[in-house]
């Protein structure tokens, strides 16, 4: 669940969560029924991705239309090319024979790169306020 679920739950639109939950459940079931037989494990991942995108979209639509709240800024669009670059870098990194070492090393490298990009571009003010005073002086503004 996302924080938008909590916002809706504590608002006058709390009853909408039951409709949301049922629609997400149906979406998840239908997408897995069709995608897993056709694509196997990839189908399960695609079904989960599709369900998460639709469910998050429904919650954000409710927040935007009914409550006039949006957690996004136009600056967050920078996350799309950053994620694409991170995905490309991950594809270029060497793989290790041990799945666990591969998972740890590649995740750590890509995660560190993403964190440094977020810090350098100051995309998320929440992250910056959380880290204020804990960063080296060259990363503070």
C-alpha positions in Angstrom: 0.0 0.0 0.0 1.0 3.5 -0.6 0.6 6.6 1.6 -2.2 7.7 -0.7 -4.2 4.7 0.6 -3.8 6.1 4.1 -4.8 9.6 3.0 -8.0 8.3 1.3 -8.7 6.0 4.4 -8.7 9.0 6.7 -10.7 11.3 4.4 -14.4 11.5 3.7 -13.8 9.2 0.7 -12.8 6.3 2.9 -15.5 4.1 1.3 -13.8 4.4 -2.0 -11.0 2.1 -0.7 -13.3 -0.9 -0.9 -14.0 -0.2 -4.6 -10.3 0.4 -5.2 -9.3 -2.8 -3.4 -11.8 -4.9 -5.4 -10.8 -3.4 -8.7 -7.1 -4.1 -7.9 -7.9 -7.7 -6.9 -9.8 -8.3 -10.1 -7.1 -6.6 -12.2 -4.4 -8.8 -10.6 -6.4 -12.0 -11.0 -7.3 -11.3 -14.7 -3.8 -10.2 -15.7 -2.2 -13.2 -14.0 -4.7 -15.6 -15.6 -3.9 -14.3 -19.1 -0.2 -13.4 -18.8 1.3 -16.3 -16.9 0.2 -19.0 -19.3 1.5 -16.9 -22.2 4.8 -15.7 -20.8 5.5 -17.7 -17.7 7.6 -15.9 -15.1 7.8 -12.8 -17.2 4.0 -12.9 -17.4 3.8 -12.9 -13.6 6.2 -9.9 -13.4 4.2 -8.1 -16.2 0.9 -8.8 -14.4 2.3 -7.4 -11.2 3.7 -4.3 -12.9 0.4 -3.7 -14.7 -1.6 -4.1 -11.5 0.7 -1.8 -9.6 0.6 0.9 -12.3 -3.2 0.8 -12.6 -3.7 0.7 -8.8 -1.4 3.6 -8.2 -3.0 5.5 -11.0 -6.5 5.0 -9.6 -5.4 6.2 -6.2 -3.6 9.3 -7.7 -6.7 10.0 -9.8 -8.9 10.0 -6.7 -6.5 12.2 -4.8 -6.1 14.7 -7.7 -9.8 14.9 -8.8 -11.6 14.7 -5.4 -9.1 16.0 -2.9 -7.0 18.3 -5.1 -3.8 16.8 -3.8 -0.8 15.7 -5.9 2.5 14.3 -4.6 4.3 15.1 -7.8 6.2 18.0 -9.2 7.3 18.6 -12.8 10.9 18.2 -11.6 10.1 14.5 -10.9 9.9 13.9 -14.6 13.7 13.9 -14.4 13.4 10.5 -12.7 12.4 8.9 -16.1 15.7 9.4 -17.9 17.6 8.7 -14.7 15.9 5.4 -14.4 16.5 4.6 -18.1 20.2 5.4 -17.6 20.3 3.2 -14.5 18.7 0.4 -16.4 21.2 0.7 -19.1 24.1 0.7 -16.7 22.8 -2.4 -15.0 22.7 -4.1 -18.4 26.3 -3.2 -19.0 27.6 -4.4 -15.6 29.3 -7.8 -15.5 27.4 -10.7 -14.0 28.7 -13.0 -11.3 28.3 -16.7 -11.2 26.7 -16.6 -7.7 23.2 -15.2 -7.9 23.5 -13.7 -4.4 26.8 -11.9 -5.1 25.4 -10.7 -8.4 22.3 -9.4 -6.7 24.2 -7.6 -4.0 27.0 -6.0 -6.1 24.8 -4.9 -9.0 22.0 -3.6 -6.7 24.5 -1.7 -4.5 26.2 -0.1 -7.5 23.0 0.9 -9.3 21.4 2.0 -6.0 24.4 4.1 -5.1 24.4 5.7 -8.5 20.7 6.5 -8.3 21.1 8.0 -4.8 24.0 10.2 -6.0 21.9 11.4 -9.0 19.0 12.3 -6.6 21.3 14.1 -4.3 23.1 16.0 -7.1 19.9 17.0 -8.9 17.9 17.7 -5.7 14.7 16.2 -7.2 13.1 15.1 -4.0 12.9 17.9 -1.3 11.8 15.3 1.3 15.0 13.3 0.8 17.1 16.5 1.0 15.3 17.7 4.2 15.8 14.2 5.8 19.5 14.3 5.0 20.0 18.0 5.9 23.1 18.4 8.1 24.2 14.8 7.5 25.6 15.4 4.0 29.2 16.5 3.2 29.4 20.3 2.5 29.9 19.8 -1.2 26.5 18.2 -1.5 24.7 20.8 0.5 23.3 24.0 -1.0 
